[in-house]
Amino acid sequence: MIIENLTEEFIDKHYFVLDKPYYVEEYDADGFSTGRYMDIELGTEWEVTDDSYVGGEIHLDGLSDGYGWLEIPAEEFREYFSAHEWQRRSS
C-alpha cells in the first residue's frame, strides 16, 4: 500500500516494509554519529513510533532481527517503504 496520509490512526493500523535499497548513517547508543553508514535489507519490517533520538521526521523501530531504530525524512519514508495492515492473531 502506498503511503500518503500519515495520520496517527493510519500509523497505528500498519507496519512498514522496506521496498527499495536504502542506507543510513549509524548512531551510537547516546545518539551520536559514528561516521559510518549501513545498508538496510530489503523486506525488513518496521513500526512507526513517537520516539525521537536524533531529530528525524519519522522514527521507525525495527521488527526484523538485527535492526534497532531509524529516523528518516518523511519524503524518504514514503518513497522507500510500503504499508501493511497488522493481522489479528487468533487465540
C-alpha positions as CSV (number, residue, x, y, z in Angstrom):
1,M,0.0,0.0,0.0
2,I,1.4,3.4,-0.9
3,I,1.8,5.8,2.0
4,E,0.1,9.1,1.5
5,N,-1.6,10.3,4.7
6,L,0.4,9.7,7.8
7,T,-2.3,10.1,10.4
8,E,-1.9,8.6,13.8
9,E,-4.8,6.3,13.1
10,F,-3.2,5.1,9.9
11,I,0.2,4.5,11.6
12,D,-1.5,2.6,14.4
13,K,-3.1,0.1,12.0
14,H,0.1,-0.6,9.9
15,Y,3.6,-1.8,9.9
16,F,6.0,-0.9,7.2
17,V,8.3,-2.8,4.9
18,L,11.4,-1.5,3.1
19,D,10.8,-1.9,-0.7
20,K,13.9,-0.3,-2.2
21,P,17.6,-0.4,-1.3
22,Y,18.4,2.1,1.4
23,Y,21.3,3.0,3.6
24,V,21.5,5.2,6.7
25,E,24.1,6.9,8.9
26,E,24.8,4.9,12.1
27,Y,24.4,6.4,15.5
28,D,25.6,5.1,18.8
29,A,23.5,4.4,22.0
30,D,24.0,8.1,23.0
31,G,22.6,9.4,19.7
32,F,26.0,10.5,18.3
33,S,27.0,9.7,14.7
34,T,29.6,7.0,14.3
35,G,30.6,8.4,10.9
36,R,29.7,5.0,9.3
37,Y,26.7,4.0,7.1
38,M,24.8,0.7,6.9
39,D,22.6,-0.9,4.3
40,I,19.1,-1.8,5.4
41,E,18.0,-5.1,4.0
42,L,15.0,-5.2,1.5
43,G,11.9,-6.7,3.1
44,T,12.8,-5.7,6.7
45,E,9.7,-4.8,8.8
46,W,9.4,-1.6,10.8
47,E,6.9,0.1,13.2
48,V,6.5,3.9,13.4
49,T,6.7,5.3,16.9
50,D,6.6,8.7,18.6
51,D,10.3,8.4,19.8
52,S,12.9,10.8,18.5
53,Y,16.6,10.4,19.2
54,V,18.3,12.5,16.5
55,G,15.5,14.8,15.3
56,G,14.3,12.8,12.3
57,E,10.8,13.3,11.0
58,I,9.8,9.6,11.1
59,H,11.1,7.3,13.8
60,L,11.0,3.6,13.0
61,D,11.6,0.7,15.3
62,G,12.9,-2.5,13.7
63,L,10.6,-5.5,13.9
64,S,13.1,-7.7,12.0
65,D,16.1,-9.3,13.8
66,G,19.2,-7.2,13.8
67,Y,17.6,-3.8,13.5
68,G,17.2,-1.2,16.3
69,W,15.7,2.1,15.1
70,L,15.9,4.6,12.2
71,E,14.9,8.2,11.8
72,I,14.4,9.5,8.3
73,P,12.7,12.3,6.4
74,A,9.0,11.8,5.7
75,E,9.6,12.1,2.0
76,E,12.1,9.2,2.0
77,F,9.8,7.2,4.2
78,R,7.0,7.5,1.6
79,E,9.4,6.6,-1.2
80,Y,11.2,3.6,0.3
81,F,8.5,2.0,2.5
82,S,5.1,0.4,1.9
83,A,2.3,0.0,4.5
84,H,0.9,-3.4,5.5
85,E,-2.1,-3.9,7.8
86,W,-1.4,-5.6,11.1
87,Q,-3.1,-9.1,11.1
88,R,-5.1,-10.1,14.1
89,R,-3.9,-13.3,15.7
90,S,-6.5,-15.9,16.6
91,S,-6.2,-17.3,20.1
